Amino acid sequence: MTSGNKCFYALSGLLGSKILSKKSKERLYMVLARPVTMYACETWPTTQGDENRLAIMERKFLWKIYGPKRNEDQTYEIRSNRELQELFGKPDIIAEIRHKRLRWHGYVLRAKSIANAVLRWTPQGRRLIGRPKQRWMDKNKKELNQLGIENITEAAMN
């Protein structure tokens, strides 16, 4: 998220420019900023707070690209988040991260590699006291259950 904010401030001059079209600004966001922000997102066990911060960062880019809405009486109004997403017309960053994470999960399950062995390994011993850390596998199971997929291995093989 830090890299996404750095990218935002580096591109803010271009995103606020009246010379570039909105389509060009969208392309700058999709080609430069989003990949920088989502680098290695397949391995993130994101929490709700992480997802909120990513969504805020994406809306910051979209506000800069689309700007305020001009009314008929020559007044300006801030666009709502829903309006921004409709204007953008592409899946939001959270959906993209979920898609990449589940795709990577299927790849690891199908592969005959050390990553598959590590994924299936269960450590021995006792857990530390307190709330368990958010784990990548648990996050994937939760998302697959929301999609109605119960058997993860069978779904990965299809």
N, C-alpha and C positions, 0 to 999 in steps of 0.2 A: 504494500500500500504506500510505503514511503517512495518507492520508485515511481509509482503512478502519480503521486503529487509532484515529484520533481519533473516528470514529463509534462504535467499540466502547466506548471509555471514556465517551462521551457517553450511550450507551444502556445501560451496564452496570447502572445502578440499576433500569431497567425490566426488563431481561432476567433479573435476579436476584430480581425481585419475586415474592412468592407470590400476589399479588392477580390478576395477569394469567395467562391460560391459555397453554399451550404453543403453541396455534394462533395466538394473538395475538402471541406473541413471534416465531414463525416469520414472520408477516406483517410485523412490524417489520423483521426482517432482510432479507426479500425486497424490501420497498418502500423502505426507507431506506438500509440499509447496503450491500447488494449494488450498487445503481446508483451510489452514490458511489464505491465501490471500482473498479467496472468502467467508469468514465467514459472514453469514447474508446478502449476496449480493441480496437476493430477495427484500429487503427493500430499496436498494439504488436507488435514482433518479440520475443516473450517467450523468455527463456532458461530452462533447467531450474531455475536458482536462483530466478528470478522466480516460476515456477509453484509451487515448493516453499513460498515465502513466502506466496503467495496461499492455498494449501491450509492452511497453518498458521493463517492469519488466519481462514479459514472455520471450521476446527475449534474455534478459540477461541470463536467465536460459538455454535457448536452445543453445546459443553460448558457454556457459560453458560445456554443455553436449556433443555437437558435435564437437567443436573445429574448427580449420581452415581446409581448403580443401588442400590436397596435390596433386600437379600437377605431370605430367609425368617426367618433368625435375627437380624433387626434390625441387621445390619451393612451398611456401605456399601462399594461397590466402584466404581472409576472405569470408565466405559464405554470400550470400545475404539473406534478410529476407524471400523471397519467397522459397529459397532452404531450409532454416531452417524449415519452416512450412510444406513443402513437406516431409522432412525427419521425422518430428514428426508424421504426419499422423493423428492427432486428431484435433477436432475443437479448435479454439483459445479461449482464456479466455473470450473475449468479447461476442462471440456467446454463450458460456456456461452461462454467467451471464444473457444474454437476455432470454435464454431458461428458466432458473430458475425463473426469474422475472415474465415471462408470465405464467408459471405453477402456481406460488404462487397467481397471480392475479385471475386465474380461480378458485383456491381453495377458496379464500376469497369470490368471487362472489357466489359460490355454497353454502357456509356455512351459517348457521343460527346463527350468532354470533355477538358479539359487533364489531368485525373487519369489518363486512359487513355494519353495521349501520354507523360506522365512515367513511367508504369509500364513502357512498352515501350522507353523511351530507354536506350541503353547509352553510358555515358561513355567518352571517349577518354583515352588517357594511361596512366600507370603507377600501380599500386596502391602503397600504403605498405608498408614491410617489416613483417612480423609477421602474426599471425593476423587474417584478415578479420573485420570486424564482422558481427554477426548481422543479416541483412536480412529485411525483411517478406516479400518475394517468395520467398526461399529457404525460410522457415518454412512458407509456404502450400504450396509444391511438395512439401515433405517430408510434410506432413499429408495432402495429396491422394494421394500415392503410397502412404501407409499405408492409405488407404481403397480403393486399387486403381484410381484414376483417373489415367490417363496424359496425356491431352490436356486441358489446363486450359481452353483457349478453347472447345472443343466442349462440355465439361461446363457451362461458364458460360452458353452459349447455350441449353441445354436447361432 
